[in-house]
Amino acid sequence: QRPDRQSWKAHCVRRGLIAELSLKLYSPLPIIKVLVLLCPLLGLLGTVTGMVAVFDVIALHGAGDAQGVARGVFRATLPTMAGLVIAISGLYMSAQLQRLAGRALDRFADSLQIGTVVREGGAERRA
């Protein structure tokens, strides 16, 4: 190996490059996680507004319209269910993104250590 790859300066440059890539890879993840956490709350907001509509139907037609009330409750629970489905899917996807970011960062760090460029399509090029 060349002596300039073993120097303290080269080590600092590698660490800086890794830190820069880490920032680019991981910085969007907290935003994604917050949006995923908001999904069930937005679903509950939809449910609350749906239940208000159900209570309006009860106020107008009375509790005797069981079919109308049941239809309204069904419609009111759909936003919660949708919010939970989106949140569960989002949790899975955010975990996958975090795993992929870590894997990409590890590959990049390894390529800097052994003098190769990050693999694209399985091919490895020497620097």
Secondary structure by P-SEA (a helix, b strand, c coil): cccccccaaaaaaaaaaaaaaaaaaccaaaaaaaaaaaaaaaaaaaaaaaaaaaaaaaaaccccaaaaaaaaaaaaaaaaaaaaaaaaaaaaaaaaaaaaaaaaaaaaaaaaaaccccccccccccc
